Amino acid sequence: MTDAPESSTDSVPATTDGPLGADLRRGPFTEGERVQLTDPKGRMHTITLGTGKQFHTHRGYLAHDDLIGRPDGTTITNTAGVEYLALRPLLPDFVLSMPRGAAVVYPKDAGQIVTMGDIFPGATVVEAGVGSGALSMSLLRAVGDQGRLYSFERRDDFAQIAKGNVNSFFGAPHPGWSVTVGDLVDALPQTVENGTVDRVVLDMLAPWDCLGVVGDALAPGGLLICYVATATQLSRTAEAMRDHSGFTEPQAWESLVRGWHLEGLAVRPEHRMHGHTGFLISTRRLAPGVTPPVRKRRPSKGAADGYDEADVQAVMPSGEWSPEDVGERPVSDKKVRKLARSFSEQQSDQERPGG
């Protein structure tokens, strides 16, 4: 294994004696932390507490100073008599309200990845790509301060936004996290030794391109789980896992979450629900030299024909998958640059003496 370029990897030391971020989850509200305000109609507003600041709406305002030092789960009334419930945002609340560059992995899928991927305390995990850092937070919580999460992201501006969000959530840089800007295929062999990674999580457009280096990095019995948006990606990923011959038979699923309306006797499903966000597909790494057992079930007619590359070339002559190809909205470069610059300025302010 060779050392990764110093400029491409951001690794940080531990900064606290106890579990990182635990002090932000309990005790009275303090300056600089986020608080979620819920009004009588159930509308939520997330604010960052600051001395002398005010939170304004079209119906009055309230002073941040009136919240600082008060306990979690308290209420506060603004100048117009509107009462708000003040709570610390949970991880799902934080993810859905934080600044975003790329699309985020939603909490329902992040929970599935952590549980079905068996992300355990002290594990060595590889993640690609980072996006806005939503999944990174769940993975870092699962591996704990003694685990390691190696995250890879092609775009430097996305990496800056992710680091800003994750540092904001934990209150400090996580001691077990490093972010490498670069392509996973090129950077992973330079970052970890073969056979030393417990889990790999891929959230990218073409995970099948990375199965070779991922298979080398995973320890025997290690698990790979991929998050893909479309059935086309799901099918191609499954066939690539089978063709690799070093993985077990893949398993795929999706989760749908439907909330319920609770009002007196009107107990019913809500009219709107969190439907399809993505598919998850997982497989285990076989020991070196072991071939997977022969599949016993009879494949459907035409299943042995494999994936038709001519169809792919007809849709994408370049052969490169783009977010638009899988139905994602293009990200505004201007918005991403603005968010990355904002987090960079915050980090510079914190590093100044007395900052």
PyMOL commands that set and color helices and strands:
alter all, ss='L'
color gray80, all
select helices_A, chain A and resi 6-8+22-24+64-66+91-97+107-116+134-143+156-170+184-191+207-217+231-244+303-305+309-315+323-326+333-351
alter helices_A, ss='H'
color red, helices_A
select strands_A, chain A and resi 9-11+34-38+44-48+54-56+61-63+74-77+83-87+124-128+148-153+177-181+197-202+218-228+251-253+260-263+266-269+279-284
alter strands_A, ss='S'
color yellow, strands_A
deselect
rebuild
show_as cartoon
